[in-house]
Structure formats: structure tokens, C-alpha cells
């Protein structure tokens, strides 16, 4: 159930900070993933299906599924962090519930608890068909740490 008390979109400044950071991630670019929603405490990342992100049976590879889930949770946490900080994953666990099939997969990271140092997020990944059909294919939980942004 979605929390209706949060705004539907993050501020333009937060959206820019998240998008700029995402654009620096070589792995997300390599996979072909895109940010599709940035809201306070919630981020969606989509990955289109193509042979380079599948495993031997044609399903999305668990590594690709896990990578976009990790990034979605990390950026969900980052939406709530102060401007002069950064985010790193401490740990995450993901359960692969069904073969990741679809025209694309969508990872949703949602903050469960944001603290001064550690933040805990829920991770969900859906297989999505072009006709709109969605199926939960993975879920997990993640712990992130807020760190001081390194001097540039």
C-alpha cells in the first residue's frame, strides 16, 4: 500500500541531484536502465528487455535484477538525505520469487525507516508487459549508510 502522505514527486533540486548521480553510474548506463520516478523516499528504475541482460533461458538475469533493485533503494534513501551527503549500500538481501520475464523489469525502492546514519528500504522488482500486466518477481530489504560527500 502506498503512503499517500508523501508528495508524488521530489523537488526539482532533489530530482536533479538524483538524476546527476544516476548518470554517473557506469553500470546503469551499461545495462540500459533509466530512472522513471523520483519521489521523496521512493524511486523507480526500469530496465528494457534485450539479450545482453538475460540469462540462458531468456529471463532477466538475477544480477541485472539485483543491480537495479539496489540502485532504486539507494536513490530512494538519497532523496531524503541532506545536500552535502552521499549514500552507500551496507547490505541487501533479495528473494527471487519468479522468473523475471516481461518486456521490461521495474525496480521500486521505498524507504521504510530513515535515520541519522542508517536507512532501511524495501526493494521490489516487477516483470512488466507492454500491455500493462505486472508481476512481482523479486523482493528484498536493504540497509544504506549516509556519508559525508567527499571533497571534489
C-alpha positions, 0 to 999 in steps of 0.5 A, spaced: 500 500 500 502 506 498 503 512 503 499 517 500 502 522 505 508 523 501 508 528 495 508 524 488 514 527 486 521 530 489 523 537 488 526 539 482 533 540 486 532 533 489 530 530 482 536 533 479 541 531 484 538 524 483 538 524 476 546 527 476 548 521 480 544 516 476 548 518 470 554 517 473 553 510 474 557 506 469 553 500 470 546 503 469 548 506 463 551 499 461 545 495 462 540 500 459 536 502 465 533 509 466 530 512 472 522 513 471 520 516 478 523 520 483 519 521 489 521 523 496 523 516 499 521 512 493 524 511 486 523 507 480 528 504 475 526 500 469 530 496 465 528 494 457 528 487 455 534 485 450 539 479 450 545 482 453 541 482 460 538 475 460 540 469 462 540 462 458 533 461 458 531 468 456 529 471 463 532 477 466 538 475 469 538 475 477 544 480 477 541 485 472 535 484 477 539 485 483 543 491 480 537 495 479 533 493 485 539 496 489 540 502 485 532 504 486 533 503 494 539 507 494 536 513 490 530 512 494 534 513 501 538 519 497 532 523 496 531 524 503 538 525 505 541 532 506 545 536 500 552 535 502 551 527 503 552 521 499 549 514 500 552 507 500 549 500 500 551 496 507 547 490 505 541 487 501 538 481 501 533 479 495 528 473 494 527 471 487 520 469 487 519 468 479 522 468 473 523 475 471 520 475 464 516 481 461 518 486 456 521 490 461 523 489 469 521 495 474 525 496 480 521 500 486 525 502 492 521 505 498 524 507 504 521 504 510 525 507 516 530 513 515 535 515 520 541 519 522 546 514 519 542 508 517 536 507 512 532 501 511 528 500 504 524 495 501 526 493 494 521 490 489 522 488 482 516 487 477 516 483 470 512 488 466 508 487 459 507 492 454 500 491 455 500 493 462 500 486 466 505 486 472 508 481 476 512 481 482 518 477 481 523 479 486 523 482 493 528 484 498 530 489 504 536 493 504 540 497 509 544 504 506 549 508 510 549 516 509 556 519 508 559 525 508 560 527 500 567 527 499 571 533 497 571 534 489 
